[in-house]
Amino acid sequence: MENLYLIVGLGNPGRAYARTRHNAGFMVVERLARRWNAYRKTERKFSARLARAQQEGRRLLLCQPGTFMNASGEAIGALARFHRLAPERILVTMDDADLPLGEVRLRARGSSGGHHGLESIERHLATRDFPRQRIGIGRADGAREITDYVLAPFGKDEAGVLKNVLTRACDQIECWLRAGILAAMNQFNGKTKAIE
């Protein structure tokens, strides 16, 4: 649909996962919904929690897939087909353990980098050509096995950085809507500092 943009936050549904590192994408979408006064509701037809808003002259659909992370593409593929969305109008935001805590990185396209949520979306959209915003969560002592780490809540010592990085991620998405992806990358990609 013309002038409609889909912003997807990746995470796992349910209270047990709500504040975990793997739900950084959900947190960005929740913050955008509050910022834009967008009411969220679950739509079973798409297996997702959705909110509608208007910003920067665009019609927006905010999405938190109701599937678990590894099946995120089911909801996104269904929404993209129903609304006839071009991939460049779908922005996905998610955690990235390969980036240091607090770093934000937006790209116009790319590989999944082993992120199973992205892999699922790429399969269901049949393309890698959609914007993705990565929120750095770091790794526990550089470990390769990170399941327990990403499924654990952010620590109290990370709260200041988390608050700032979520604000920065939202600001970057608004810049993407207003000025395009190159401006959003140039202005906001990089490290976020903790609140003093």
C-alpha positions as CSV (number, residue, x, y, z in Angstrom):
1,M,0.0,0.0,0.0
2,E,1.3,3.4,-0.9
3,N,2.7,5.5,2.0
4,L,2.5,2.6,4.5
5,Y,5.6,1.6,6.4
6,L,6.0,-1.5,8.7
7,I,8.3,-1.3,11.7
8,V,9.0,-4.7,13.3
9,G,10.6,-5.3,16.6
10,L,11.9,-8.8,17.2
11,G,11.6,-10.6,20.5
12,N,9.8,-13.4,22.3
13,P,6.2,-13.0,23.5
14,G,5.3,-13.5,27.1
15,R,6.0,-12.0,30.5
16,A,9.0,-14.2,31.1
17,Y,10.9,-12.7,28.2
18,A,9.7,-9.1,28.5
19,R,12.9,-7.4,29.8
20,T,15.5,-9.8,28.3
21,R,18.3,-8.8,26.0
22,H,16.7,-10.8,23.2
23,N,13.7,-8.5,23.3
24,A,15.5,-5.3,22.5
25,G,13.5,-5.0,19.3
26,F,10.2,-5.4,21.2
27,M,11.4,-2.6,23.5
28,V,12.1,-0.2,20.6
29,V,8.6,-0.8,19.2
30,E,7.0,-0.3,22.6
31,R,8.8,3.0,23.1
32,L,7.8,4.2,19.6
33,A,4.2,3.2,20.4
34,R,4.3,5.3,23.6
35,R,6.0,8.2,21.8
36,W,3.4,8.2,19.1
37,N,0.4,7.5,21.3
38,A,-0.3,4.4,19.3
39,Y,-2.7,1.8,20.8
40,R,-1.5,-1.7,20.5
41,K,-3.7,-4.8,20.1
42,T,-3.2,-8.4,19.2
43,E,-4.4,-9.4,15.7
44,R,-4.7,-13.2,15.5
45,K,-5.0,-13.0,11.7
46,F,-1.3,-12.0,11.6
47,S,-0.1,-13.7,14.8
48,A,1.2,-10.3,15.9
49,R,0.6,-7.4,18.2
50,L,0.1,-4.3,16.0
51,A,-0.3,-0.6,16.5
52,R,-1.1,2.1,13.9
53,A,0.2,5.6,13.8
54,Q,1.0,8.5,11.5
55,Q,4.4,10.3,11.7
56,E,6.5,12.3,9.3
57,G,3.7,12.2,6.7
58,R,3.7,8.4,6.7
59,R,1.2,5.8,7.7
60,L,2.9,3.4,10.1
61,L,2.3,-0.1,11.3
62,L,4.2,-1.2,14.4
63,C,4.6,-4.9,14.9
64,Q,5.7,-7.3,17.6
65,P,5.4,-10.9,16.1
66,G,3.4,-13.2,18.4
67,T,5.4,-16.2,17.3
68,F,8.7,-16.9,19.0
69,M,11.8,-15.3,17.6
70,N,12.8,-18.1,15.2
71,A,9.4,-18.0,13.4
72,S,9.1,-14.2,13.2
73,G,8.9,-14.3,9.4
74,E,5.5,-16.0,9.5
75,A,3.9,-12.8,10.8
76,I,6.0,-10.4,8.7
77,G,5.4,-12.3,5.5
78,A,1.7,-12.3,6.1
79,L,1.6,-8.6,6.8
80,A,3.8,-7.8,3.8
81,R,1.6,-9.8,1.4
82,F,-1.7,-8.4,2.8
83,H,-0.5,-4.8,2.6
84,R,1.5,-5.3,-0.6
85,L,4.6,-3.8,1.1
86,A,7.8,-3.3,-0.8
87,P,10.8,-4.7,1.2
88,E,12.4,-1.2,1.5
89,R,9.3,-0.1,3.5
90,I,9.8,-2.8,6.2
91,L,12.3,-1.9,8.9
92,V,13.3,-4.7,11.4
93,T,14.9,-3.8,14.7
94,M,16.5,-6.5,16.9
95,D,19.3,-7.4,19.4
96,D,22.8,-8.2,18.2
97,A,25.2,-10.0,20.4
98,D,28.1,-9.2,18.0
99,L,27.8,-5.5,18.7
100,P,28.9,-4.0,22.0
101,L,26.2,-3.0,24.5
102,G,24.7,0.3,23.4
103,E,25.8,0.4,19.8
104,V,23.1,1.0,17.1
105,R,23.7,0.0,13.5
106,L,21.2,0.5,10.7
107,R,21.7,-1.0,7.2
108,A,19.6,-0.9,4.1
109,R,20.1,-4.7,3.5
110,G,22.5,-7.5,4.5
111,S,22.9,-11.0,5.8
112,S,21.2,-12.4,8.9
113,G,24.6,-12.7,10.7
114,G,23.2,-15.9,12.3
115,H,20.2,-14.1,13.8
116,H,17.4,-16.7,13.6
117,G,14.6,-14.1,13.6
118,L,16.2,-12.3,10.6
119,E,16.7,-15.7,8.8
120,S,13.0,-16.4,9.2
121,I,12.0,-13.0,7.8
122,E,14.4,-13.4,4.9
123,R,12.8,-16.8,4.0
124,H,9.3,-15.5,4.2
125,L,10.0,-12.3,2.2
126,A,12.3,-14.1,-0.2
127,T,14.8,-11.3,0.0
128,R,17.5,-9.7,2.2
129,D,16.8,-6.3,0.8
130,F,15.0,-4.7,3.7
131,P,16.4,-2.3,6.3
132,R,17.6,-3.7,9.6
133,Q,18.5,-1.9,12.8
134,R,20.8,-3.8,15.2
135,I,20.8,-3.0,18.9
136,G,24.1,-4.1,20.5
137,I,23.8,-6.2,23.6
138,G,27.4,-7.5,23.7
139,R,28.4,-11.0,24.8
140,A,29.2,-12.5,28.2
141,D,33.0,-12.7,28.3
142,G,33.1,-13.2,24.5
143,A,31.4,-16.6,24.8
144,R,30.2,-18.3,21.6
145,E,27.2,-20.1,23.4
146,I,25.0,-17.2,24.3
147,T,21.5,-18.6,24.8
148,D,21.4,-18.1,28.5
149,Y,22.9,-14.6,28.2
150,V,20.4,-13.3,25.6
151,L,17.4,-14.8,27.4
152,A,18.5,-13.1,30.7
153,P,17.2,-9.7,31.7
154,F,19.4,-6.6,31.3
155,G,21.4,-5.9,34.5
156,K,20.9,-2.9,36.7
157,D,24.4,-1.7,35.7
158,E,23.1,-1.7,32.0
159,A,20.0,0.4,32.7
160,G,21.5,3.8,31.8
161,V,22.9,2.6,28.5
162,L,19.7,0.7,27.7
163,K,17.6,3.8,28.3
164,N,19.8,5.9,26.0
165,V,20.1,3.3,23.3
166,L,16.3,2.8,23.0
167,T,15.9,6.6,22.7
168,R,18.7,6.7,20.0
169,A,17.1,3.7,18.1
170,C,13.7,5.5,18.1
171,D,15.3,8.8,16.9
172,Q,17.0,6.9,14.2
173,I,13.8,5.3,12.9
174,E,12.1,8.7,12.9
175,C,15.1,10.1,10.9
176,W,14.7,7.2,8.4
177,L,11.0,8.1,7.9
178,R,11.8,11.8,7.5
179,A,15.1,11.9,5.6
180,G,15.9,8.4,4.3
181,I,18.2,5.6,5.3
182,L,21.5,7.3,4.4
183,A,20.8,10.2,6.7
184,A,19.6,7.9,9.5
185,M,22.8,5.8,9.2
186,N,25.1,8.8,9.1
187,Q,23.5,10.6,12.0
188,F,22.8,7.7,14.4
189,N,25.0,4.6,13.7
190,G,27.5,4.1,16.5
191,K,27.9,3.9,20.3
192,T,25.5,5.3,22.8
193,K,26.7,6.5,26.2
194,A,25.1,5.8,29.6
195,I,23.0,8.5,31.2
196,E,25.3,10.5,33.5
